[in-house]
Amino acid sequence: MAIKNFNRSDTAPNCDVNMTPLIDVSLVLVVMLILATPLAFESRIDVKGAAKTGQQAEVEKKSERIEIIVESEETVRVNQNVVKRTVLQSALTPLLAESVDHGVFIGCEPGVSHGAFVDVLDQAKQSGATEIAVFDL
């Protein structure tokens, strides 16, 4: 069996630098930089001076619940005040003008006809109520 001599001058040592890992790492860094650059510009927050953009806060109106209970064919109760059904619209209009959400809650006592209840719904809508909720007594 022959012994190989590695110190012989006829075979030159391999002195080449392996460039593949260097190129791979460089390309990964370039791709990460390309992907991260737009995120850096989008994540900033521009703050303007308070003296230029400051405004007076709006005074928020108190939301008051307008409750209508149909007690009989002729009378309804609007926020604990008894009102005749014929003048309900004139009693509701100022209350709805002051209201923030223009909402009305309507309830009906047992024994009141369907026509009287629908008439109260119609008068509430004509008075300016945009949201009408019906509840059970």
C-alpha positions in Angstrom: 0.0 0.0 0.0 1.4 3.3 -1.0 1.5 6.3 1.4 0.5 9.5 -0.1 2.6 12.5 0.7 0.5 15.6 1.0 3.4 17.9 1.2 4.5 17.4 -2.3 4.9 20.4 -4.5 3.2 18.9 -7.6 -0.3 19.4 -6.2 -1.1 23.0 -5.3 -3.2 23.6 -2.3 -6.8 24.9 -2.9 -6.7 28.6 -2.1 -10.0 29.7 -3.7 -12.5 31.5 -1.4 -15.9 29.9 -1.5 -18.1 32.8 -2.5 -21.5 31.1 -2.4 -22.3 31.7 1.3 -21.2 35.3 1.0 -23.4 35.9 -2.0 -26.4 34.1 -0.3 -26.1 36.2 2.8 -25.7 39.4 0.8 -28.8 38.7 -1.3 -30.9 37.9 1.8 -29.9 41.2 3.4 -30.7 43.1 0.1 -34.2 41.5 0.0 -34.8 42.3 3.7 -33.8 45.9 3.1 -36.1 46.2 0.0 -39.1 44.9 2.0 -38.4 46.9 5.2 -37.9 50.3 3.5 -41.5 51.1 2.7 -42.6 50.0 6.2 -40.2 52.5 7.7 -41.8 55.4 5.7 -45.4 54.3 6.5 -44.9 53.9 10.2 -44.0 57.5 10.9 -46.5 59.8 12.5 -46.7 63.4 11.4 -47.5 65.8 14.2 -48.6 69.3 13.5 -48.3 72.1 16.0 -51.3 72.5 18.3 -51.5 76.3 17.7 -52.2 75.8 14.0 -54.8 73.0 14.2 -56.4 73.5 17.7 -60.1 73.8 17.6 -62.7 74.4 20.3 -64.4 71.1 21.3 -68.1 70.8 20.5 -70.4 70.8 23.4 -72.2 67.4 23.4 -75.9 67.5 24.1 -77.3 65.2 26.7 -79.2 62.3 25.2 -82.6 62.2 26.8 -84.9 59.3 26.4 -88.3 60.2 25.0 -90.8 57.7 26.2 -94.4 57.4 24.9 -96.9 55.1 26.5 -100.3 54.7 24.9 -102.7 54.4 27.9 -106.1 54.5 26.2 -107.7 55.4 22.9 -107.6 59.1 23.7 -104.6 59.6 26.0 -100.9 59.0 25.9 -98.2 59.6 28.4 -95.1 61.5 27.1 -92.3 61.4 29.6 -94.8 61.0 32.5 -97.0 63.9 31.2 -100.5 62.9 30.1 -101.4 64.3 26.7 -104.4 63.8 24.5 -103.6 61.8 21.4 -104.9 64.5 19.1 -102.2 67.0 20.3 -99.4 64.5 20.5 -97.5 65.8 17.5 -97.3 69.3 19.0 -96.0 67.9 22.3 -93.4 65.7 20.6 -91.9 68.3 18.1 -90.1 70.4 20.7 -88.8 67.4 22.6 -87.4 65.8 19.4 -85.8 69.1 18.4 -83.8 69.1 21.6 -82.9 65.4 21.3 -79.5 64.3 20.1 -80.5 61.0 18.5 -84.1 61.8 17.7 -85.2 58.5 19.1 -88.5 57.6 20.7 -89.5 54.6 22.8 -93.2 53.6 22.4 -95.1 51.2 24.6 -98.8 50.3 24.7 -101.1 49.3 27.5 -103.1 46.1 27.0 -106.6 46.7 25.6 -105.6 49.6 23.3 -106.6 49.1 19.7 -104.1 48.5 17.0 -105.3 51.6 15.1 -104.5 53.9 18.1 -101.1 52.4 18.4 -100.3 52.8 14.7 -101.6 56.4 14.9 -99.2 57.2 17.7 -96.3 55.6 15.6 -97.3 57.8 12.6 -97.5 61.0 14.7 -94.0 60.3 16.2 -92.6 59.8 12.7 -94.2 63.0 11.5 -92.9 64.9 14.5 -89.3 64.1 13.4 -88.5 60.8 15.2 -85.9 59.0 13.1 -85.4 56.0 15.4 -88.5 54.4 16.9 -88.3 51.5 19.4 -91.3 49.5 20.6 -91.2 48.0 24.0 -93.6 45.8 26.0 -95.3 46.9 29.2 
